[in-house]
Amino acid sequence: MRTFRSLAIIPAAALLLLAACGDDTTASSGPDSSGETAATTSDPSDLTTVAPVVTVAPVTTLEVTVPETAVDGPVQIDVVVGLDSGPDRVVPVKVGSDVTLNITNPNAADEFHVHGIELEQAADAGVMITMNFTIDAPGTYEVESHITDGVLLVIEAT
């Protein structure tokens, strides 16, 4: 969904630029009575009209591959706060899995907590922290920020 909204900006900006460039009546050139070419205009104030400048930033998308079903063996989960985090990110794991959770908040110091594991760790802005733990029981385990109370992801153990 992020990709679609980001790409919708490009056609809108192009239409705006085309609309700003569509007036031909402000200036024309052709020979005058002396045979010289001269610029003429119907309204001199039109020559000072400036079309708006639209700058379109490059679109960056991040593809996150999350398995549909739980995978046997150790699991590594990488999270960048604000980029690939949110309560709708659900990572399936099997009970008994060893989990390595790497979290980075590029914008602020933070403290992270895994509910049900009762594990927490503080991190400076832009510094990745690593939490290692084993999922011993089925259920859902929310990983959240203690600073914002935002859920970064949900680990679903089956």
C-alpha positions as CSV (number, residue, x, y, z in Angstrom):
1,M,0.0,0.0,0.0
2,R,2.9,2.4,0.7
3,T,4.2,1.9,-2.8
4,F,0.9,2.7,-4.4
5,R,0.4,6.0,-2.5
6,S,4.0,7.0,-3.2
7,L,3.6,6.4,-6.9
8,A,0.4,8.4,-7.0
9,I,2.3,11.6,-6.4
10,I,4.3,11.3,-9.6
11,P,1.3,11.6,-12.0
12,A,-0.3,14.4,-9.9
13,A,2.9,16.4,-10.1
14,A,3.2,15.9,-13.9
15,L,-0.4,17.1,-14.4
16,L,0.3,20.2,-12.3
17,L,3.4,21.0,-14.4
18,L,1.4,20.5,-17.6
19,A,-1.4,22.8,-16.4
20,A,1.1,25.5,-15.5
21,C,2.7,25.3,-19.0
22,G,-0.5,25.3,-21.1
23,D,-0.9,29.1,-21.9
24,D,0.3,30.1,-25.4
25,T,-1.2,33.6,-25.5
26,T,1.5,35.4,-23.4
27,A,4.2,35.7,-26.0
28,S,4.7,35.1,-29.7
29,S,7.4,36.0,-32.1
30,G,7.3,36.9,-35.7
31,P,8.6,39.6,-38.1
32,D,7.6,43.2,-37.4
33,S,7.2,45.9,-40.1
34,S,11.0,46.4,-40.3
35,G,11.5,42.7,-41.0
36,E,13.0,42.1,-37.6
37,T,11.6,39.4,-35.3
38,A,10.2,40.8,-32.1
39,A,8.4,39.4,-29.1
40,T,4.9,40.6,-28.6
41,T,2.4,39.9,-25.8
42,S,-1.2,40.6,-25.1
43,D,-0.6,41.6,-21.5
44,P,2.8,42.6,-20.2
45,S,2.0,41.4,-16.7
46,D,1.8,37.9,-18.0
47,L,5.5,37.9,-18.6
48,T,6.1,38.0,-14.8
49,T,3.9,35.0,-14.1
50,V,6.0,32.2,-12.8
51,A,4.8,28.6,-12.9
52,P,5.0,26.8,-9.6
53,V,8.0,24.5,-9.1
54,V,7.2,21.0,-8.0
55,T,9.9,18.8,-6.6
56,V,9.3,15.1,-6.4
57,A,11.4,13.2,-3.9
58,P,12.7,9.8,-4.9
59,V,10.4,6.9,-3.7
60,T,12.1,4.4,-1.4
61,T,10.3,1.2,-0.7
62,L,11.3,-1.6,1.6
63,E,10.3,-5.2,0.8
64,V,9.8,-7.2,4.0
65,T,9.6,-10.9,3.6
66,V,7.8,-12.6,6.4
67,P,7.1,-16.4,6.2
68,E,3.4,-17.4,6.0
69,T,4.0,-20.3,8.4
70,A,6.3,-20.9,11.3
71,V,9.8,-22.1,10.3
72,D,11.7,-24.8,12.2
73,G,15.0,-23.8,13.7
74,P,16.5,-20.5,14.9
75,V,14.7,-17.3,13.8
76,Q,16.3,-13.9,13.3
77,I,14.0,-10.9,13.2
78,D,15.3,-7.4,12.2
79,V,13.2,-4.3,12.9
80,V,13.9,-0.7,12.1
81,V,11.4,1.5,14.0
82,G,9.2,3.5,11.7
83,L,10.3,1.6,8.6
84,D,9.2,-2.0,9.0
85,S,7.5,-1.9,12.3
86,G,3.9,-1.9,13.5
87,P,1.2,-3.9,15.2
88,D,0.3,-5.4,11.8
89,R,3.7,-7.1,11.4
90,V,3.2,-10.7,12.6
91,V,6.1,-13.1,12.6
92,P,5.2,-16.8,13.0
93,V,7.6,-19.0,14.9
94,K,7.4,-22.6,16.3
95,V,7.4,-23.2,20.1
96,G,10.9,-24.1,21.2
97,S,12.5,-21.7,18.6
98,D,15.6,-19.7,19.6
99,V,14.9,-16.1,18.5
100,T,17.4,-13.4,17.8
101,L,15.7,-10.0,17.7
102,N,17.6,-7.0,16.3
103,I,16.0,-3.6,16.8
104,T,17.1,-0.2,15.7
105,N,15.4,3.2,16.3
106,P,17.3,5.5,13.9
107,N,15.7,8.7,15.3
108,A,15.7,8.5,19.1
109,A,16.9,6.7,22.2
110,D,14.4,4.0,23.1
111,E,13.8,1.1,25.4
112,F,12.3,-2.2,24.1
113,H,10.3,-4.9,25.8
114,V,9.1,-8.4,24.8
115,H,5.8,-9.2,26.6
116,G,5.6,-12.7,27.8
117,I,9.3,-13.1,27.9
118,E,9.8,-10.2,30.3
119,L,12.9,-9.1,28.6
120,E,13.8,-5.4,28.0
121,Q,16.8,-3.5,26.8
122,A,17.6,0.2,26.3
123,A,19.2,1.6,23.1
124,D,20.7,4.8,21.9
125,A,19.4,6.5,18.8
126,G,20.7,4.7,15.7
127,V,22.3,1.8,17.7
128,M,21.0,-1.7,17.1
129,I,20.3,-3.8,20.1
130,T,20.1,-7.6,20.1
131,M,17.8,-9.7,22.3
132,N,18.2,-13.5,22.4
133,F,15.5,-15.7,23.9
134,T,13.6,-19.0,23.4
135,I,9.8,-19.2,22.8
136,D,8.7,-21.9,25.3
137,A,4.9,-21.7,25.0
138,P,2.4,-21.0,22.3
139,G,0.8,-17.6,22.1
140,T,1.4,-14.0,21.0
141,Y,4.3,-12.0,22.2
142,E,4.2,-8.2,21.5
143,V,7.5,-6.3,21.1
144,E,7.0,-2.7,22.0
145,S,8.7,0.6,22.8
146,H,8.6,1.6,26.4
147,I,9.1,5.3,25.3
148,T,6.2,5.5,22.9
149,D,4.2,2.4,23.9
150,G,4.0,1.5,20.2
151,V,3.9,-2.1,19.2
152,L,6.8,-2.9,16.8
153,L,5.7,-6.4,15.9
154,V,3.9,-9.5,17.2
155,I,5.6,-12.8,17.4
156,E,3.1,-15.6,17.1
157,A,4.2,-19.0,18.4
158,T,2.5,-22.2,17.4
